[in-house]
Amino acid sequence: MPRGIPWPSRWLPPPLVEVVPDGYRVNLGRLERLVLQQTFDDLRVLLADHDPATRRLFPTAYVDDAKRDAEYQELVGDDLARSQLDALDTVERSIDGSVVGRDELEQWMRSVNAVRLVIGTQLDISEDMERIDPSDPDYARFGVYEFLSNLLAWIIATLFETGPQPTGETPA
């Protein structure tokens, strides 16, 4: 584009997460929706199987007492899993770009973060990681992790931008 000519805003894609008159909208393309749906399906299976990759979704309550922590997990584990599944259901109902309220966008945040944490655990992602080699068999999964990280950042920024809403209010 030649210098000095402004880029027409009508040509720009909508932001990934935007504030709309009645709430919020997550603008995902078809491929992004398919990827997100697949990660949710995978998470449901992992939760049902009590897969170790989900351990970050069930925080340790008693770091120095394995017996007490096991009792705690027995007490709240099913509730945490059910809550996570409910959040996934909320996202799946609005994945098509439906307008959602703040509570539902917070469920989006929770669900996206959950699958991101599980994939990060499976890939053993750390802050000191080097560039990923495109020939790595998990290269595509690292791309999914990056997509989830970006989507999570958009959700958090949008929630932060609009601030807490009084009950029954929607952002302007």
N, C-alpha and C positions, 0 to 999 in steps of 0.2 A: 504494500500500500504506500503510495507517495506520501512524503512528509507533509505535515500541515493539514492534511485532510482527516477530519475526525472519523473514527470508525462508527458507523451507524449502529446504535444500540439494538435496533430491531434485528440485526444480523448476529448478535451475540446469543449464545445459548443461555437458557436460564441458569441461575446458580444451582448447585447441587441440592441445597436446602434453602428454601425461601419463605419469607413471611408473606402471607396472603391475607386478604380481609378477614376471613373466618378462622385463621390459625396458621398452619404451616403446610408446606408441600415439599416432599422429597422427590426430586426430578431424576429418575433413573431411566436409562435407555433399556431396550429389550435385553441386550446381553448382560448388562449390569443386574437387572432383575433376575435373570436366570441364574447367574452366579450366586447372588445373594440367596435365592430360594434353595439352591443346592447346598450351600453352606448351612442353612437352617435345617434342611433335611438330615444332613450329616450330624449336626449337633443333637438333633432329637434321638438319633440312633445311639450316639455316644452317651447321652444322658441315660437312656434306657438300659444300656449295658454297664453303667457305672464305670466307664472307661477312665483310666488314669489321666488321660489328656484333659479331662474336665476338672481336675483337682483345683485349679485356680478359681473356679466358680463356687467352690465350697471352702471358704477360708478356715484356717486352723484357729480354733478358739483358745486352745491350751497348748502352747508350743512345747512346754516342758513336762507335760503330763499326757502321755499317749492314751491312757485309759479314760481320763476325763474328756479328752478330745473325741474319742470314739463314741462316748456317751452323748456328747453334744451333737456330733454328726448324726447319730441315730435319732436324736430328738428333733433336729431341724432340717436334716438333709432332704427329706421328701418335700417339705414346704418350700425350700429353696429351689429344688428342681421344678416343682409345680409352678412357682412364680416365674421361673425362667421360661417354661413352656407357654405360660399365659402371655408373656411379653412377645414371644415368637409369633403367637397367634395374632396379636394386635398388629404386628408389622406385616404379616402376610395378608391381613385384610386391607391394608392401605398401601401395599407395595406398587399398586398401579398408578400412584400419583394422587390418590385421594387426599383431600384436605384433612388434617388431623389437628387435634388440640395439643396443648402443651404436655398433658399427661401422656398422650400417645407418642409424642415425639421423644419424651423421656424413655418410653418403652423401646423405641427405635434405638436410642442411645445404648440402653442396656443390652439389647439383642446383638447389635453390631459389635459392641465391646466383647460380649461373651464369645462369639465365634472368632473374633480376632485373638482373644486370649488363648482359646483352644488351638487355633492354627499356629500361633506363636509358640505354644508349648510343644506341639508336634514337631515343629521345625527347629526347635531349640534356639529361638531368636534371642540375641543379646545385643547390648548397645555397642559392643566392640567388634561387631561382625564386619567383614570385608565385603566388597562387591560380590554379588552372586554371579557365578559363571552361567551363561545361557545354556550350557550343556548339562548343568545340574538337573537330575530327574525331578527335583522339586521346584524348578525355576518358576513354573506357572503358579504354584501355590504361594511363592513369595510375592508374585504379582497380585494375587487375591488378598494377601495380607496387607499389602500397600494400599490397595483400593479400599479395604475396610478401615484402615487407619485414616485415610483421607476423608471418607464418609463420616467417620466418627468426629474428626476435627470440624467438619462443616456443621454437624449437628450441635456440638458443644458451643461453637462460635455463635450459632444462631440463637440458641437458648440463652447464652450469656448476653448477647446483643439486646434481646427483648426483656431480660430481667425476669424476676419472679412475677407471676400474674396472680392477682387476687382471685379467689374462687369465683367461677362464673365469667371471668373476663377473658377476652382474647386480645392478642397484640394488635396495635394500630397499624 
